[in-house]
Amino acid sequence: MPLSQKWRTLSLQVQIFLPVCTVLAVGLLLSYWHTTTRVQEAAAVTANRWSTALVHAAGAASANALVLNDLASLEEMLLATVKLPGVLQIEVLDVEHVSLLRLARESIDSNDIRVAYRPAQHSIPSEPRMGLRPVPWGTTHAWLSWEPIGQGVALGYIGLVFQHETHQAALHDIQREQWWLHLGVGFVTLLTAFYLLRNTLRPLRRLTHHARNLPQNTHKPLEHNSNSREVSDLTDAVNLLHKRLRSQIQQLAFSEANWIAVLEGMPDGVLVLAPTGRIQMMNAAARQILQVEAGAYQNEDIRLWLPQFSAQWTDPLTPTTQFEFAEDTPTQQTLALRGRLHPFPAEVSLSFVNEAGLSQYICLLRDVTERNRIQQKLVERTARFHAVVDLSPDGIAVFDHRDQLVVANPALGEMLGWAQAIDWEDLSLAAFERYFAGLSENGQNFPPLADGNASTRPEILVLEKPRHRVLARSWRRQSGEQAETVLYFRDITYETEVDRMKSEFLNSAAHELRTPLASVYGFSELLLRRQLPADKQRELIQTMHDQAGRLSRIINELLDLARIEARRGQDFDIQPCPVGELVRSTLASLVMPGDTRQVDCHFEDENHLIWADREKTRQVLLNVLTNAYKYSPNGGAIELHTWRESPPLGQARVCISVVDHGMGMTPEQASHLYERFWRADTSGHIPGTGLGMSLVKEVMQLQGGSVDVHTEWQVGTRVTLRLPHAQATDR
């Protein structure tokens, strides 16, 4: 390459410039070293002369005071010396190098002297090495000179620390000469560098200006206008970069347009925030949610619309290089301000983007007012559903699409005898059917669910465990992938029993009513069609009269029983009543034709008070006494006892017991005692309707009392009535 072309290269120009600068720098260093040497020599000579004279004078003046060990006089003589300009400290040692006296300035610029007799520690090197030497003093340097005291024989040693003003002035003069020399050399160097680099850097500045304006000069490439080969190569590289940058700017503009279109079309609000919390961009959904005009949000603080926005939301975020919201992106439930005034519930998700040194927060904003309202309604509806299911007296079981039991209310658990320890939550439908089959009558199979979406009619199931129950089952199966099966069980044991009792009652009532009616109808027909003797006619009429009376008693007792059951004691007049008065009034109305026996009464206290309806209780006692007479036809005493019993728990009661010594009942007969129209005497010789004891039990229960029967075949029967005891103050 020709020399003229090589000179145009920037590398050659720099290679020439650097040695020149190096030579100049070496010259400056040599000059500085020479000047420093001169300063040190001048300082050493001056310090040596001045300090030697000063120390000799101080030592000669201190000899007598040291011989006399008069430290006060020694202090007085040395005090004037330590106050001399430049003197910092004077210290006197004995021959064993033990400090006797120290006089020192508080600081270099202070005139205050600090005196110490026999100090424990040395502030300067304590070994009295004769001659002058530099020592450190605070943040600067000083000179130390030791001299012996006395002539011939050393009486001690005196040390002096000082800084010499003349030495400092000479040093400053030399340094001033150095600075002027340095400035001159530097000025020459700068002129040379400026001349060499001016032409070299001019094309570089042109390239820099062009590079800075590349976004604006997308259609203007840079022209070659330099003698430097490196600059020409750099110009070509910048033009290539310019071409590629123009293509990338076009792509970025297209991508930005697409990105803005996507953001503007998003249903959720999107805000772009600076690290300081200032809003840089807000899409249409966010503007609509927050009721902000376009452009009115630029560089505004996000807390104007999200007052609870804080660093606690942004600190845990991990920087990413792209706009994304992962499934684990932290979500904040907060209150936002619509139009900066009206609060509403909002959900905020944040993502921290750090790409090419640009840090931004992407904030996803959702108005959850409607969602919260729906969720609240769902919660309320679910709570109502669970309350209805839990409080329902009917059993409910729900199986999910996997036929696993997910809901079973307490009523179903009570029906099936489920204990608390049974883990029924993972029970399958098949296992549920097997469990149900084990409770059914005679272990019969559980009727499977029929095909279809719902049962057409309830299925009747009879359970024998944990106790006898009759259940009506209905079911419904939803369609779809998440189909659930709902089983509904209604306990119809009572209804079934009522139907059975109603049928038996109708059969018994029809039988009991038909018998006297048949007699009345038959005998009346006989009297109409035949002429009978007067005595025979009277006999038939008497029989018709007796059967009509029996029919009347049956109807009256049926009406009384029906009225009591229907009103459930609402027409009872329950008041405190003396048991003696009640018993005696009942015995007074007791008439048993052809039986002269009297009731043998035994009262613990006739004044015991009971809570009872007088008329209803008198009717109950009259039924019991009548049965005692009727079922002891062969005679025997009839006894009545009253007493008061006080159980450990509960209310005290007054007992009325009627005892006969008649025919009694077998255990099998006694089990049917309270059934309507059931009678222990099947011969028909003992009059009665079979409704008396049913009436007795119903009246006693409605008054808060009870009836107990203890009977033994061919021995007799004891009937005990228990009624609540009343206090005298209750009357």
C-alpha positions in Angstrom: 0.0 0.0 0.0 1.5 3.4 -0.9 2.5 5.6 1.9 -0.1 8.3 1.0 -2.8 5.8 1.4 -1.4 4.4 4.7 -1.3 7.9 6.1 -5.1 8.1 5.5 -5.7 5.2 7.8 -6.9 6.1 11.2 -4.7 3.4 12.8 -1.5 4.9 11.4 -2.5 8.3 12.6 -3.2 7.0 16.1 0.1 5.0 16.1 2.0 8.2 15.3 0.1 10.3 17.8 0.5 7.9 20.7 4.4 7.8 20.7 4.5 11.6 20.7 2.2 11.8 23.7 4.3 9.1 25.4 7.5 11.1 24.9 5.9 14.2 26.3 4.6 12.3 29.3 8.0 10.8 30.1 9.5 14.3 29.9 6.9 15.5 32.4 7.7 12.6 34.8 11.5 13.3 34.6 10.9 17.0 35.3 8.7 16.1 38.3 11.2 13.7 39.7 14.0 16.2 39.4 12.0 18.9 41.1 10.9 16.6 44.0 14.5 15.7 44.6 15.5 19.3 45.0 12.6 19.9 47.4 13.6 17.0 49.6 17.2 18.1 49.7 16.3 21.7 50.6 13.9 20.6 53.3 16.4 18.2 54.8 19.2 20.8 55.0 16.9 23.5 56.5 15.3 21.1 59.0 18.7 19.8 60.1 20.2 23.2 60.7 17.2 24.7 62.5 16.3 21.7 64.6 19.9 21.1 65.7 20.2 24.6 67.0 16.8 24.5 68.7 17.4 21.2 70.4 20.9 22.2 71.6 19.5 25.3 73.1 16.6 23.5 74.8 18.9 20.8 76.1 21.4 23.3 77.6 18.6 25.3 79.3 17.1 22.1 80.8 20.2 20.6 82.4 20.0 22.4 85.8 16.3 21.7 86.2 16.8 18.1 85.3 19.7 17.7 87.8 17.4 19.2 90.5 14.5 17.0 89.3 12.4 20.2 89.2 9.8 19.4 86.6 7.9 22.6 87.2 10.9 24.7 86.3 11.6 22.4 83.4 8.1 22.9 82.2 8.4 26.7 82.5 11.6 26.8 80.5 10.4 24.5 77.7 7.0 26.2 77.5 8.4 29.1 75.6 10.2 26.7 73.2 7.1 24.6 72.4 5.2 27.8 71.5 7.7 28.7 68.8 6.3 28.5 65.2 6.6 25.1 63.8 7.3 23.3 67.1 4.6 20.6 67.8 5.9 18.7 70.8 8.8 18.5 73.3 9.4 15.4 75.4 12.1 14.8 78.1 13.4 11.4 79.0 15.7 10.3 81.8 18.8 8.2 81.2 16.6 5.0 81.3 14.4 6.4 78.5 11.5 6.9 80.9 9.3 9.9 79.9 9.5 12.7 82.5 7.6 15.5 80.8 5.7 16.1 77.6 4.5 19.4 76.2 2.4 19.1 73.0 0.1 21.3 70.9 -3.5 20.3 70.8 -3.3 20.5 67.0 -0.9 21.9 64.3 -2.8 25.2 64.1 -3.6 25.5 67.8 -1.7 27.5 70.4 -3.1 25.5 73.3 -0.3 23.4 75.0 -1.1 20.1 76.7 1.3 19.2 79.5 1.8 15.6 80.8 4.1 14.6 83.7 5.5 11.1 83.5 3.0 10.0 80.8 2.5 6.2 80.6 2.6 6.0 76.8 4.9 7.6 74.2 3.4 9.6 71.4 6.7 9.6 69.4 9.4 6.9 69.2 10.8 6.7 72.7 14.2 5.4 71.7 16.5 8.6 71.6 18.2 7.9 68.3 20.4 11.0 67.7 19.9 13.1 64.6 17.0 14.2 62.5 14.4 11.9 60.9 10.9 12.3 59.5 7.9 10.9 61.6 4.2 10.7 60.9 2.1 13.3 62.7 -1.7 12.9 62.4 -2.5 13.1 58.7 0.8 14.8 57.8 4.5 14.4 58.3 6.9 16.2 60.8 10.5 16.0 61.8 11.9 14.5 65.0 15.3 15.3 66.5 16.8 13.8 69.7 19.7 15.3 71.7 21.4 14.4 75.0 21.1 16.8 78.0 24.3 17.7 79.7 28.0 17.9 78.7 30.2 14.8 79.0 27.8 12.7 81.0 24.2 12.5 79.7 21.6 13.5 82.2 18.7 12.6 80.0 17.4 13.2 76.5 15.2 15.8 74.9 13.1 15.2 71.7 11.6 17.8 69.5 8.9 17.4 66.8 8.4 20.4 64.4 7.3 21.6 61.0 9.4 24.4 59.5 7.6 27.3 57.8 10.6 28.2 55.6 10.8 24.6 54.4 7.1 24.7 53.6 7.5 28.0 51.6 10.4 26.6 49.6 8.4 23.5 48.9 5.4 25.5 47.7 7.7 27.6 45.4 9.1 24.5 43.8 5.6 22.9 43.4 4.4 26.1 41.7 7.3 25.9 39.2 6.3 22.3 38.5 2.6 23.2 37.8 3.6 25.9 35.4 5.9 23.5 33.6 3.2 20.9 33.5 0.7 23.4 32.1 3.0 24.4 29.4 3.8 20.9 28.3 0.1 20.0 28.5 -0.9 22.9 26.4 1.6 21.9 23.7 0.3 18.4 23.9 -3.4 19.5 23.6 -2.5 21.6 20.5 -0.8 18.7 18.9 -3.6 16.3 19.7 -6.3 18.8 18.5 -4.5 19.3 15.2 -4.0 15.5 14.7 -7.5 14.5 15.7 -9.5 17.3 14.2 -9.5 15.9 10.7 -9.7 12.4 12.0 -12.8 12.9 14.1 -14.7 15.1 11.7 -16.0 12.2 9.5 -16.7 10.3 12.7 -18.9 13.1 14.0 -20.7 13.1 10.6 -21.3 9.4 11.0 -22.5 9.9 14.5 -25.0 12.6 13.5 -26.3 10.4 10.7 -26.6 7.4 13.0 -28.6 9.4 15.5 -31.0 10.5 12.8 -31.5 7.1 11.2 -35.1 6.8 12.2 -35.8 10.2 10.5 -33.5 9.6 7.5 -34.9 6.2 6.5 -34.7 7.1 2.8 -31.3 8.9 2.8 -28.1 6.8 2.8 -24.8 8.3 3.9 -22.4 9.5 1.1 -18.6 8.9 1.2 -16.8 12.0 2.1 -13.5 11.1 3.9 -9.9 10.3 3.1 -9.8 7.6 5.8 -10.2 4.1 4.8 -11.6 3.0 8.1 -14.2 5.8 7.9 -15.2 4.7 4.4 -15.6 1.1 5.6 -17.6 2.4 8.6 -19.8 4.5 6.2 -20.6 1.3 4.2 -21.5 -0.5 7.4 -23.7 2.3 8.5 -25.5 2.4 5.1 -26.0 -1.4 5.4 -27.3 -0.9 8.9 -29.5 1.8 7.6 -31.1 -0.5 5.0 -31.7 -3.3 7.6 -33.0 -0.8 10.1 -35.5 0.6 7.6 -36.8 -2.9 7.0 -37.1 -3.6 10.7 -38.8 -0.3 11.3 -41.4 -1.3 8.7 -41.9 -4.7 10.3 -42.1 -3.2 13.8 -44.7 -0.6 12.5 -46.8 -3.5 11.1 -46.4 -5.5 14.2 -47.2 -2.6 16.4 -50.4 -1.9 14.4 -51.4 -5.6 14.8 -50.6 -5.5 18.5 -52.6 -2.3 19.1 -55.5 -3.8 17.1 -55.4 -7.0 19.3 -55.3 -4.9 22.5 -58.1 -2.7 21.4 -60.2 -5.7 20.5 -59.6 -7.5 23.9 -62.7 -7.7 26.1 -60.5 -7.2 29.2 -58.9 -3.9 30.1 -55.1 -3.7 29.4 -52.9 -1.0 30.9 -49.2 -0.5 30.3 -47.4 1.0 33.3 -43.9 2.4 33.8 -41.9 1.2 36.8 -43.0 4.4 38.6 -46.7 3.4 38.2 -47.4 6.0 35.5 -49.9 4.9 32.8 -48.3 4.7 29.3 -51.1 3.0 27.4 -54.7 2.0 28.0 -56.9 -0.1 25.6 -60.5 0.6 24.7 -61.9 -1.9 27.2 -59.9 -0.3 30.1 -61.0 3.1 29.1 -64.6 1.9 29.0 -64.3 0.2 32.4 -62.7 3.2 34.1 -64.6 5.7 32.1 -61.5 7.6 30.8 -61.3 9.7 27.7 -58.7 8.7 25.1 -55.4 10.5 25.9 -56.6 11.7 29.3 -54.6 9.1 31.1 -51.1 9.7 29.6 -48.5 9.7 32.4 -51.1 9.7 35.1 -50.6 7.8 38.4 -52.4 4.4 38.3 -53.5 5.0 41.9 -56.0 7.6 40.6 -58.1 4.6 39.4 -56.6 1.8 41.6 -56.1 3.4 45.0 -54.9 0.1 46.6 -52.1 -0.4 44.0 -48.8 -0.8 45.9 -45.3 -2.3 45.6 -46.6 -5.5 47.3 -48.2 -6.3 44.0 -45.1 -5.8 41.9 -42.2 -6.9 44.1 -42.9 -10.7 43.8 -43.0 -10.6 39.9 -40.3 -12.3 37.9 -39.2 -10.4 34.8 -40.1 -11.8 31.4 -39.1 -10.9 27.9 -42.6 -10.9 26.4 -46.2 -9.9 27.1 -47.7 -13.0 28.8 -50.0 -14.1 31.6 -49.3 -17.5 32.9 -51.7 -19.6 34.9 -49.8 -18.8 38.1 -49.8 -15.1 37.5 -50.7 -13.4 40.8 -54.2 -11.9 40.8 -55.3 -9.2 43.1 -58.9 -8.6 44.2 -59.3 -4.9 44.8 -61.6 -1.9 44.4 -61.3 0.3 41.4 -62.7 3.8 40.8 -64.9 4.3 37.8 -64.5 7.9 36.7 -62.2 8.4 39.7 -65.3 8.6 41.9 -67.4 5.4 41.9 -65.9 2.3 43.4 -66.5 -1.2 42.0 -64.9 -4.6 42.5 -62.1 -5.4 40.1 -59.6 -8.2 39.4 -56.0 -7.2 38.5 -53.3 -9.4 37.0 -49.8 -8.1 36.6 -46.9 -9.2 34.4 -43.4 -7.6 34.5 -41.8 -7.2 31.0 -38.1 -6.4 30.8 -36.8 -6.4 27.2 -33.8 -4.6 25.8 -33.4 -2.6 29.0 -37.0 -1.4 28.8 -39.0 -2.3 32.0 -42.8 -2.2 31.9 -45.7 -3.6 33.9 -48.6 -5.1 31.9 -51.8 -4.8 33.9 -54.9 -6.9 33.0 -58.1 -5.3 34.5 -61.5 -7.0 34.8 -64.7 -5.6 36.1 -66.0 -8.4 38.3 -69.2 -6.7 39.5 -71.5 -9.0 37.6 -69.4 -12.1 38.4 -69.5 -11.3 42.1 -73.2 -10.8 41.9 -73.7 -14.2 40.2 -71.3 -15.9 42.6 -73.2 -14.4 45.6 -76.5 -15.6 44.1 -74.9 -19.0 43.6 -73.6 -19.1 47.1 -77.0 -18.1 48.5 -78.7 -20.6 46.3 -76.3 -23.3 47.3 -76.8 -22.4 51.0 -80.5 -22.6 50.5 -80.2 -25.9 48.8 -78.0 -27.4 51.5 -80.4 -26.0 54.2 -83.4 -27.6 52.4 -81.6 -30.9 52.0 -80.3 -30.9 55.6 -83.7 -30.0 57.1 -85.7 -32.2 54.9 -87.4 -35.1 56.8 -87.0 -37.2 53.6 -83.8 -38.9 52.6 -81.8 -37.5 49.6 -78.7 -39.0 48.0 -76.8 -37.5 45.0 -74.4 -39.5 42.9 -72.0 -37.8 40.4 -71.2 -38.8 36.8 -68.8 -41.4 38.2 -71.7 -42.9 40.3 -69.9 -41.8 43.5 -72.0 -40.5 46.4 -71.4 -36.8 46.9 -74.5 -35.7 49.0 -76.4 -37.6 51.6 -78.6 -35.6 54.1 -79.0 -36.5 57.8 -82.5 -37.9 57.3 -81.1 -40.6 54.9 -78.4 -41.4 57.5 -81.1 -41.8 60.2 -83.2 -44.0 57.9 -80.3 -46.3 57.1 -78.7 -46.2 60.5 -75.4 -44.7 59.4 -73.1 -44.0 62.2 -70.8 -41.0 62.2 -67.7 -43.2 61.7 -68.9 -44.6 58.4 -67.1 -43.1 55.4 -70.0 -42.9 53.0 -68.5 -40.0 50.9 -66.7 -42.5 48.6 -69.6 -44.9 48.4 -70.4 -46.0 44.8 -74.0 -46.5 43.5 -73.5 -50.2 43.3 -72.2 -50.4 46.9 -75.1 -48.3 48.0 -77.5 -50.7 46.4 -75.8 -53.6 48.1 -75.9 -51.9 51.4 -79.6 -51.1 50.9 -80.3 -54.7 50.0 -78.8 -55.9 53.3 -81.3 -53.8 55.1 -84.3 -54.9 53.1 -86.9 -57.4 54.1 -85.6 -61.0 53.9 -82.4 -59.7 52.2 -84.4 -59.1 48.9 -82.5 -57.4 46.1 -82.5 -53.7 45.9 -84.7 -52.8 42.8 -82.2 -51.4 40.2 -82.8 -48.1 38.6 -84.8 -48.4 35.4 -83.6 -47.0 32.1 -84.5 -43.5 31.4 -84.1 -40.1 33.0 -86.6 -40.4 35.9 -88.8 -42.8 37.7 -92.4 -43.0 36.5 -93.8 -43.7 39.9 -92.5 -44.2 43.5 -91.1 -47.6 44.3 -92.0 -49.1 47.6 -89.1 -50.5 49.6 -89.5 -52.4 52.9 -86.5 -52.2 55.4 -86.2 -54.3 58.5 -82.9 -52.7 59.7 -82.2 -50.8 61.8 -85.9 -50.9 62.4 -89.0 -51.6 60.3 -89.6 -48.9 57.7 -91.5 -48.5 54.5 -89.9 -46.2 52.0 -91.1 -44.7 48.7 -88.1 -44.2 46.3 -88.1 -41.8 43.4 -85.1 -40.9 41.3 -84.0 -38.7 38.4 -80.9 -38.9 36.3 -79.6 -35.8 34.4 -78.2 -36.2 30.9 -74.7 -35.1 29.6 -71.1 -35.8 30.5 -71.5 -34.4 34.0 -74.8 -36.3 34.6 -75.8 -36.8 38.2 -78.3 -39.2 39.8 -80.6 -38.0 42.5 -82.4 -40.5 44.8 -85.3 -39.4 46.9 -86.6 -41.5 49.8 -89.8 -40.7 51.7 -90.6 -42.6 54.9 -94.2 -43.8 54.5 -94.2 -46.1 57.5 -96.7 -44.0 59.4 -99.0 -43.7 56.3 -98.8 -47.4 55.7 -99.5 -48.2 59.3 -102.4 -45.7 59.3 -103.8 -47.3 56.2 -103.6 -50.7 57.8 -105.2 -49.5 61.0 -107.9 -47.7 59.0 -108.7 -50.9 57.2 -108.8 -52.9 60.4 -110.8 -50.1 62.1 -113.4 -50.1 59.3 -113.6 -53.9 59.4 -114.0 -53.9 63.2 -116.4 -50.9 63.2 -118.5 -52.5 60.5 -118.6 -55.7 62.4 -119.4 -54.1 65.8 -122.1 -51.8 64.2 -123.6 -54.6 62.1 -124.2 -56.9 65.1 -126.6 -54.6 67.0 -128.1 -53.3 63.8 -128.8 -56.8 62.7 -130.5 -57.6 66.0 -132.6 -54.4 65.9 -133.5 -55.0 62.2 -134.3 -58.7 62.7 -136.4 -58.4 65.8 -138.3 -55.4 64.5 -139.1 -57.3 61.3 -140.2 -60.2 63.4 -142.6 -58.0 65.4 -144.0 -56.5 62.2 -144.8 -59.8 60.5 -145.9 -62.0 63.3 -148.3 -61.8 66.1 -146.4 -62.8 69.3 -147.5 -63.1 72.9 -147.1 -60.0 75.0 -144.3 -61.4 77.1 -142.4 -62.5 73.9 -142.9 -59.1 72.4 -141.6 -57.4 75.5 -138.5 -59.7 75.5 -137.8 -58.8 71.8 -138.3 -55.1 72.5 -136.0 -55.3 75.5 -133.3 -56.9 73.3 -133.8 -54.3 70.6 -133.4 -51.6 73.3 -130.2 -53.1 74.6 -128.7 -53.4 71.2 -129.7 -49.8 70.3 -128.0 -48.7 73.6 -124.9 -50.6 72.6 -125.0 -49.0 69.2 -125.4 -45.6 70.8 -122.4 -46.2 73.1 -120.2 -47.3 70.2 -121.1 -44.3 68.2 -120.6 -41.9 71.1 -117.2 -43.4 72.0 -116.1 -43.2 68.4 -117.1 -39.6 68.2 -115.3 -38.8 71.5 -112.2 -40.5 70.3 -112.3 -38.8 66.9 -112.9 -35.4 68.5 -110.0 -35.9 70.9 -107.6 -36.9 68.2 -108.7 -34.1 65.9 -108.4 -31.3 68.5 -105.3 -32.8 70.2 -106.4 -31.5 73.6 -107.2 -27.9 72.5 -110.6 -28.1 74.2 -109.1 -29.5 77.5 -109.5 -27.3 80.5 -106.5 -28.4 82.5 -106.3 -27.0 86.0 -105.0 -28.0 89.4 -107.4 -30.5 90.9 -107.3 -32.4 94.3 -107.0 -36.1 93.7 -109.4 -37.1 96.5 -112.2 -34.8 95.2 -111.8 -36.3 91.7 -111.9 -39.9 92.9 -114.9 -39.4 95.1 -116.9 -37.6 92.5 -116.2 -40.4 90.0 -117.2 -43.1 92.5 -120.4 -41.2 93.2 -121.4 -41.5 89.5 -120.3 -45.2 89.2 -123.4 -47.5 88.8 -123.0 -51.2 88.2 -126.4 -52.9 88.1 -126.6 -56.1 90.1 -123.1 -55.6 91.7 -123.0 -54.5 95.3 -119.2 -54.3 95.7 -117.7 -51.1 96.9 -114.3 -49.7 95.9 -111.8 -49.9 98.7 -109.9 -46.5 98.6 -106.5 -45.8 100.1 -105.3 -42.2 99.8 -101.7 -41.2 100.7 -103.0 -37.6 100.8 -106.4 -36.6 99.4 -105.1 -33.1 99.0 -102.5 -34.0 96.4 -103.0 -31.7 93.4 -102.9 -32.9 89.8 -102.9 -31.0 86.5 -105.9 -32.4 84.7 -109.2 -31.8 82.9 -111.8 -32.8 85.5 -114.4 -34.2 83.1 -112.0 -36.0 80.8 -110.0 -37.5 83.7 -113.3 -38.6 85.5 -114.3 -40.3 82.2 -110.9 -42.1 82.1 -111.2 -43.3 85.7 -114.8 -44.4 85.2 -113.7 -46.5 82.2 -110.9 -48.2 84.3 -113.3 -48.8 87.3 -116.0 -50.2 85.0 -113.5 -52.6 83.4 -112.4 -53.7 86.9 -116.0 -54.6 87.7 -116.8 -56.3 84.4 -113.7 -58.4 84.2 -114.0 -59.7 87.8 -117.5 -61.3 87.5 -116.8 -63.9 90.2 -116.3 -61.3 92.9 -113.2 -60.1 94.6 -112.1 -56.8 96.1 -111.6 -53.7 93.9 -109.0 -51.4 95.3 -108.0 -47.9 94.5 -104.7 -46.4 95.7 -103.2 -42.9 95.3 -99.7 -41.7 96.1 -97.1 -39.2 95.0 -93.8 -40.3 93.3 -90.8 -38.0 92.7 -88.3 -39.4 90.2 -84.7 -38.3 90.3 -85.1 -36.6 87.0 -88.3 -34.9 85.7 -91.5 -33.7 87.2 -93.2 -35.2 90.2 -96.4 -37.2 89.5 -99.5 -38.3 91.4 -100.5 -42.0 90.7 -104.0 -43.5 90.8 -104.0 -47.3 90.7 -107.0 -49.5 90.3 -106.6 -53.2 91.2 -109.0 -56.0 90.6 -108.7 -59.8 91.3 -110.6 -61.0 88.2 -109.8 -62.9 85.1 -106.7 -60.9 84.0 -105.0 -61.2 80.6 -102.3 -63.2 78.9 -99.2 -61.4 77.6 -100.5 -61.9 74.0 -103.8 -60.3 74.9 -102.2 -57.5 76.8 -100.2 -56.5 73.6 -103.5 -55.6 71.9 -105.0 -53.7 74.8 -105.0 -50.3 73.2 -106.2 -51.4 69.7 -109.6 -50.1 68.8 -112.5 -52.6 69.0 -110.2 -55.3 70.5 -111.7 -57.1 73.5 -110.2 -59.7 75.8 -113.6 -61.4 76.1 -114.5 -63.0 72.8 -117.6 -64.8 74.2 -119.8 -61.7 74.1 -121.0 -62.2 77.6 -119.2 -59.1 79.0 -120.7 -55.9 77.5 -118.3 -53.4 75.9 -117.3 -51.6 72.7 -113.5 -52.2 72.7 -112.8 -48.5 72.6 -112.4 -47.7 76.3 -108.6 -48.2 76.7 -107.9 -46.4 73.4 -109.8 -43.5 74.8 -108.0 -43.8 78.2 -104.5 -43.7 76.6 -105.3 -40.8 74.3 -106.7 -38.6 77.1 -103.8 -39.4 79.4 -101.1 -38.5 76.8 -102.8 -35.2 75.9 -102.7 -34.2 79.6 -99.0 -35.0 79.9 -99.6 -38.2 81.8 -99.4 -41.9 81.1 -101.1 -45.2 81.7 -99.4 -48.5 82.7 -101.1 -51.9 82.9 -99.8 -54.9 84.8 -101.9 -58.0 84.3 -101.6 -61.8 85.0 -104.0 -64.4 83.7 -106.5 -65.6 86.3 -104.9 -63.4 88.9 -106.0 -59.9 88.2 -105.1 -56.6 86.6 -103.5 -53.4 88.0 -104.1 -50.2 85.9 -102.0 -47.2 87.0 -102.7 -43.6 85.9 -99.9 -41.0 86.3 -100.6 -37.3 86.1 -98.4 -34.3 86.6 -98.3 -33.0 90.2 -99.3 -29.4 90.8 -98.2 -27.1 93.7 -100.6 -25.4 96.0 -99.4 -22.1 94.7 -100.6 -23.0 91.2 -104.2 -22.9 92.2 
